[in-house]
């Protein structure tokens, strides 16, 4: 599947691909595709996401200060260009937010950060003030219908349910389409 986002956001994505600022925050509803948009903007990048206590990716996990200190070391290495994506940045622990603030205040040349967040108000105001914030809008009803139309394995009733449940959020549409048990649980 190709990247789907609201057409009004295309000029912004093109601009960010040409000239990425030091730090960007992408926010929007869960399932809008923030991670995919960040990856499309960044190209090759370091990637940090919340982990559980066993070190496995987990949506209810967190991003520790130790991982941010490791990122700090990575940014101090000699790189022509380094892009780091911090997915679900609102899951940074308070100590990690403090450590990340140091990275923002002491940027290394050629280092760029793309943060994603469904709850940007959970980030420190000082972090939010040092990033360029872009709110990603839901896709249009026509885009939603096109995406749902490409899912021929689903019945008309299932597509209608997906349209209602996902409401303009392409990543959520695909997650439900690819995980029938998750879709059934949401539909009930």
LOTOR-38047 format. One record per residue (C-alpha): x, y, z; residue number from 1; residue in one letter. Coordinates in steps of 0.1 Angstrom, whole numbers, plus 5000, padded with zeros to 4 digits. Layout:
{rec {X, Y, Z}, NUM, 'A'}
...
***
This chain:
{rec {5000, 5000, 5000}, 1, 'X'}
{rec {5013, 5035, 4992}, 2, 'X'}
{rec {5013, 5063, 5017}, 3, 'X'}
{rec {4979, 5079, 5021}, 4, 'X'}
{rec {4974, 5113, 5037}, 5, 'X'}
{rec {4951, 5142, 5032}, 6, 'X'}
{rec {4959, 5160, 4999}, 7, 'X'}
{rec {4963, 5193, 5016}, 8, 'X'}
{rec {4993, 5180, 5035}, 9, 'X'}
{rec {5012, 5170, 5003}, 10, 'X'}
{rec {5030, 5204, 4999}, 11, 'X'}
{rec {5042, 5202, 5036}, 12, 'X'}
{rec {5056, 5167, 5031}, 13, 'X'}
{rec {5073, 5178, 4999}, 14, 'X'}
{rec {5088, 5208, 5018}, 15, 'X'}
{rec {5099, 5187, 5047}, 16, 'X'}
{rec {5116, 5161, 5023}, 17, 'X'}
{rec {5135, 5189, 5006}, 18, 'X'}
{rec {5146, 5208, 5038}, 19, 'X'}
{rec {5140, 5190, 5071}, 20, 'X'}
{rec {5142, 5213, 5101}, 21, 'X'}
{rec {5162, 5204, 5132}, 22, 'X'}
{rec {5131, 5191, 5150}, 23, 'X'}
{rec {5095, 5183, 5138}, 24, 'X'}
{rec {5065, 5170, 5157}, 25, 'X'}
{rec {5038, 5152, 5137}, 26, 'X'}
{rec {5006, 5148, 5156}, 27, 'X'}
{rec {4972, 5134, 5148}, 28, 'X'}
{rec {4946, 5108, 5158}, 29, 'X'}
{rec {4957, 5072, 5165}, 30, 'X'}
{rec {4956, 5053, 5132}, 31, 'X'}
{rec {4963, 5083, 5110}, 32, 'X'}
{rec {4997, 5069, 5099}, 33, 'X'}
{rec {5021, 5092, 5118}, 34, 'X'}
{rec {5049, 5066, 5117}, 35, 'X'}
{rec {5045, 5060, 5080}, 36, 'X'}
{rec {5045, 5097, 5073}, 37, 'X'}
{rec {5076, 5102, 5095}, 38, 'X'}
{rec {5094, 5074, 5077}, 39, 'X'}
{rec {5085, 5088, 5043}, 40, 'X'}
{rec {5098, 5122, 5052}, 41, 'X'}
{rec {5130, 5109, 5069}, 42, 'X'}
{rec {5143, 5083, 5045}, 43, 'X'}
{rec {5170, 5062, 5063}, 44, 'X'}
{rec {5167, 5070, 5101}, 45, 'X'}
{rec {5174, 5058, 5136}, 46, 'X'}
{rec {5141, 5047, 5151}, 47, 'X'}
{rec {5130, 5048, 5188}, 48, 'X'}
{rec {5097, 5035, 5200}, 49, 'X'}
{rec {5081, 5026, 5233}, 50, 'X'}
{rec {5093, 4993, 5248}, 51, 'X'}
{rec {5079, 4971, 5276}, 52, 'X'}
{rec {5100, 4961, 5306}, 53, 'X'}
{rec {5114, 4931, 5286}, 54, 'X'}
{rec {5126, 4955, 5258}, 55, 'X'}
{rec {5099, 4945, 5233}, 56, 'X'}
{rec {5080, 4971, 5213}, 57, 'X'}
{rec {5048, 4979, 5232}, 58, 'X'}
{rec {5021, 5006, 5227}, 59, 'X'}
{rec {5018, 5009, 5265}, 60, 'X'}
{rec {5055, 5009, 5270}, 61, 'X'}
{rec {5078, 5038, 5274}, 62, 'X'}
{rec {5110, 5054, 5261}, 63, 'X'}
{rec {5136, 5056, 5288}, 64, 'X'}
{rec {5162, 5082, 5296}, 65, 'X'}
{rec {5189, 5056, 5289}, 66, 'X'}
{rec {5177, 5052, 5253}, 67, 'X'}
{rec {5178, 5090, 5249}, 68, 'X'}
{rec {5213, 5092, 5263}, 69, 'X'}
{rec {5222, 5065, 5237}, 70, 'X'}
{rec {5207, 5087, 5210}, 71, 'X'}
{rec {5227, 5116, 5224}, 72, 'X'}
{rec {5259, 5096, 5218}, 73, 'X'}
{rec {5247, 5086, 5183}, 74, 'X'}
{rec {5242, 5123, 5175}, 75, 'X'}
{rec {5277, 5131, 5186}, 76, 'X'}
{rec {5293, 5106, 5162}, 77, 'X'}
{rec {5305, 5120, 5129}, 78, 'X'}
{rec {5276, 5119, 5105}, 79, 'X'}
{rec {5269, 5140, 5075}, 80, 'X'}
{rec {5232, 5136, 5082}, 81, 'X'}
{rec {5213, 5118, 5109}, 82, 'X'}
{rec {5176, 5116, 5112}, 83, 'X'}
{rec {5161, 5101, 5144}, 84, 'X'}
{rec {5124, 5092, 5145}, 85, 'X'}
{rec {5109, 5091, 5180}, 86, 'X'}
{rec {5076, 5073, 5176}, 87, 'X'}
{rec {5050, 5079, 5203}, 88, 'X'}
{rec {5071, 5106, 5218}, 89, 'X'}
{rec {5045, 5113, 5244}, 90, 'X'}
{rec {5056, 5079, 5259}, 91, 'X'}
{rec {5090, 5094, 5268}, 92, 'X'}
{rec {5094, 5092, 5306}, 93, 'X'}
{rec {5098, 5125, 5324}, 94, 'X'}
{rec {5136, 5118, 5328}, 95, 'X'}
{rec {5138, 5110, 5290}, 96, 'X'}
{rec {5120, 5142, 5282}, 97, 'X'}
{rec {5146, 5161, 5302}, 98, 'X'}
{rec {5174, 5143, 5284}, 99, 'X'}
{rec {5158, 5149, 5250}, 100, 'X'}
{rec {5155, 5186, 5258}, 101, 'X'}
{rec {5193, 5187, 5261}, 102, 'X'}
{rec {5195, 5172, 5226}, 103, 'X'}
{rec {5172, 5199, 5213}, 104, 'X'}
{rec {5191, 5227, 5230}, 105, 'X'}
{rec {5226, 5215, 5219}, 106, 'X'}
{rec {5220, 5203, 5183}, 107, 'X'}
{rec {5247, 5185, 5164}, 108, 'X'}
{rec {5252, 5197, 5128}, 109, 'X'}
{rec {5232, 5176, 5104}, 110, 'X'}
{rec {5210, 5160, 5131}, 111, 'X'}
{rec {5173, 5160, 5127}, 112, 'X'}
{rec {5145, 5147, 5149}, 113, 'X'}
{rec {5110, 5137, 5139}, 114, 'X'}
{rec {5087, 5131, 5168}, 115, 'X'}
{rec {5053, 5115, 5164}, 116, 'X'}
{rec {5025, 5119, 5190}, 117, 'X'}
{rec {4989, 5112, 5194}, 118, 'X'}
{rec {4989, 5133, 5226}, 119, 'X'}
{rec {5014, 5161, 5221}, 120, 'X'}
{rec {5003, 5179, 5253}, 121, 'X'}
{rec {5020, 5151, 5272}, 122, 'X'}
{rec {5053, 5165, 5260}, 123, 'X'}
{rec {5070, 5192, 5281}, 124, 'X'}
{rec {5061, 5227, 5269}, 125, 'X'}
{rec {5098, 5234, 5264}, 126, 'X'}
{rec {5100, 5205, 5240}, 127, 'X'}
{rec {5069, 5216, 5221}, 128, 'X'}
{rec {5083, 5251, 5219}, 129, 'X'}
{rec {5115, 5239, 5202}, 130, 'X'}
{rec {5099, 5218, 5174}, 131, 'X'}
{rec {5079, 5227, 5143}, 132, 'X'}
{rec {5045, 5211, 5150}, 133, 'X'}
{rec {5023, 5197, 5121}, 134, 'X'}
{rec {4989, 5183, 5128}, 135, 'X'}
{rec {4980, 5156, 5103}, 136, 'X'}
{rec {4944, 5158, 5092}, 137, 'X'}
{rec {4923, 5127, 5085}, 138, 'X'}
{rec {4921, 5115, 5049}, 139, 'X'}
{rec {4891, 5126, 5028}, 140, 'X'}
{rec {4859, 5105, 5025}, 141, 'X'}
{rec {4869, 5099, 4988}, 142, 'X'}
{rec {4903, 5086, 4999}, 143, 'X'}
{rec {4887, 5064, 5025}, 144, 'X'}
{rec {4863, 5049, 4999}, 145, 'X'}
{rec {4893, 5043, 4975}, 146, 'X'}
{rec {4913, 5025, 5002}, 147, 'X'}
{rec {4882, 5005, 5013}, 148, 'X'}
{rec {4875, 4996, 4976}, 149, 'X'}
{rec {4910, 4982, 4973}, 150, 'X'}
{rec {4902, 4957, 5001}, 151, 'X'}
{rec {4882, 4933, 4979}, 152, 'X'}
{rec {4884, 4905, 5004}, 153, 'X'}
{rec {4860, 4923, 5027}, 154, 'X'}
{rec {4823, 4923, 5023}, 155, 'X'}
{rec {4803, 4955, 5016}, 156, 'X'}
{rec {4791, 4953, 5052}, 157, 'X'}
{rec {4826, 4950, 5066}, 158, 'X'}
{rec {4838, 4980, 5045}, 159, 'X'}
{rec {4809, 5000, 5058}, 160, 'X'}
{rec {4819, 4991, 5094}, 161, 'X'}
{rec {4855, 5000, 5087}, 162, 'X'}
{rec {4845, 5034, 5072}, 163, 'X'}
{rec {4826, 5041, 5104}, 164, 'X'}
{rec {4852, 5028, 5129}, 165, 'X'}
{rec {4883, 5042, 5113}, 166, 'X'}
{rec {4868, 5075, 5101}, 167, 'X'}
{rec {4896, 5089, 5079}, 168, 'X'}
{rec {4925, 5070, 5095}, 169, 'X'}
{rec {4942, 5049, 5069}, 170, 'X'}
{rec {4966, 5030, 5092}, 171, 'X'}
{rec {4937, 5020, 5114}, 172, 'X'}
{rec {4918, 5008, 5083}, 173, 'X'}
{rec {4947, 4986, 5073}, 174, 'X'}
{rec {4953, 4974, 5108}, 175, 'X'}
{rec {4917, 4963, 5111}, 176, 'X'}
{rec {4917, 4948, 5076}, 177, 'X'}
{rec {4948, 4927, 5084}, 178, 'X'}
{rec {4938, 4917, 5119}, 179, 'X'}
{rec {4903, 4902, 5118}, 180, 'X'}
{rec {4901, 4896, 5155}, 181, 'X'}
{rec {4910, 4932, 5163}, 182, 'X'}
{rec {4884, 4943, 5138}, 183, 'X'}
{rec {4857, 4920, 5153}, 184, 'X'}
{rec {4865, 4933, 5188}, 185, 'X'}
{rec {4862, 4969, 5177}, 186, 'X'}
{rec {4830, 4962, 5157}, 187, 'X'}
{rec {4813, 4946, 5187}, 188, 'X'}
***
